[in-house]
Every structure is written in structure tokens, then in C-alpha cells.
């Protein structure tokens, strides 16, 4: 029986990219996402974009990715998420852990 938390099980795994708009730079947003991703045991990265948005790329079990998305949508104190655009990414991007870029 396969473990849904393993990358080889396509039915239980998600690889996504989120573009977050609003007041998301200069408010500790990346560190907020990083800490939550670490807590959930997810791989990927988060970075500020020159246009004021934050990009999150995340890979892991669907339920944990969904939990991180809820954290991203609420943001840290002082932030305001106006929009979150989601797209799926091709699997196997080689993330070993979660990092801030």
C-alpha cells in the first residue's frame, strides 16, 4: 500500500505556484510562509517579486499544501492578501526543503 505523503503517489501529491498580491512585502510575509511550510513538512520556496507580489512554490501532500494555502491567504499581522493566483507546476522540481529566496 502506498503512502499518500510520498512523491510517487500522484493522487495525494500537489505541486503548485501561488502569486500573492496585496500588502505582502515589508510585513514579514516570507518568514510567515517559511515557518508554516517548515511546520507542515513541505518543500518549495518563497520570494518577493519586483512588482510587489510574493511568489510561493510548494510541493507536498495535498492536505498539507491546502493547510499552507490557508496560512498564506490569512497572512501575518500587518499584511493584507488581496488576491492569490494559483497554478499547478510540473512535478519533480527538485525541492529538498522549503527556503526563502
C-alpha positions in Angstrom: 0.0 0.0 0.0 1.4 3.4 -0.9 1.8 6.3 1.5 -0.1 9.4 0.3 2.7 11.5 1.7 5.3 10.1 -0.8 6.0 11.9 -4.1 5.5 8.7 -6.1 1.7 8.7 -5.2 0.3 11.1 -7.7 -3.2 11.0 -6.2 -2.1 12.5 -2.9 0.6 15.0 -4.0 0.4 18.6 -5.2 3.0 20.9 -6.8 1.7 24.5 -7.1 2.7 28.1 -7.7 0.9 30.9 -5.9 1.2 34.6 -6.7 0.1 36.7 -3.8 -0.9 40.3 -4.2 -1.8 43.0 -1.7 0.3 44.3 1.2 2.7 41.3 1.3 6.2 42.9 1.2 7.8 44.5 4.2 5.5 42.8 6.7 7.3 39.5 7.4 5.2 37.6 4.8 8.0 35.4 3.5 9.1 34.4 7.0 5.5 33.7 7.9 5.1 31.3 4.9 8.5 29.7 5.6 7.7 28.9 9.2 4.4 27.4 8.3 5.9 25.4 5.4 8.5 24.0 7.9 5.8 23.1 10.4 3.8 21.2 7.7 6.9 19.5 6.3 6.6 20.9 2.8 9.2 21.6 0.2 9.5 24.6 -2.1 10.4 28.3 -1.8 9.0 31.8 -1.3 10.4 35.1 -2.7 9.5 38.7 -3.3 8.9 39.7 -6.9 9.9 43.2 -8.3 6.2 44.0 -8.9 5.3 43.9 -5.2 3.8 40.4 -5.2 5.2 37.3 -3.4 5.7 34.0 -5.3 5.3 30.7 -3.4 6.2 27.4 -5.0 5.2 24.4 -2.9 5.3 20.6 -3.2 3.9 18.0 -0.8 0.8 16.1 0.3 -2.4 17.8 -0.8 -3.8 18.2 2.7 -0.6 19.9 3.9 -0.4 22.1 0.8 -4.1 23.1 1.4 -3.2 23.9 5.0 -0.3 26.2 3.9 -2.6 27.9 1.4 -4.9 28.8 4.3 -1.9 30.3 6.1 -0.9 32.3 3.0 -4.4 33.6 2.5 -4.6 34.9 6.1 -1.0 36.3 6.1 0.9 37.6 9.2 -0.3 40.6 11.2 0.1 43.8 9.2 -0.4 42.1 5.8 -3.4 42.1 3.6 -3.8 39.5 0.9 -5.9 41.0 -1.9 -5.5 38.1 -4.4 -4.0 34.7 -4.7 -3.4 33.3 -8.2 -2.9 29.5 -8.3 -1.3 27.4 -11.0 -0.1 23.8 -11.0 3.5 23.1 -11.6 5.2 20.1 -13.2 6.3 17.6 -10.5 9.8 16.9 -9.7 11.3 20.4 -9.4 13.9 19.0 -7.1 12.9 20.8 -3.9 14.6 19.1 -0.9 13.3 21.6 1.8 11.5 24.9 2.0 13.6 28.1 1.5 13.3 31.8 1.2 14.9 33.1 -2.0 
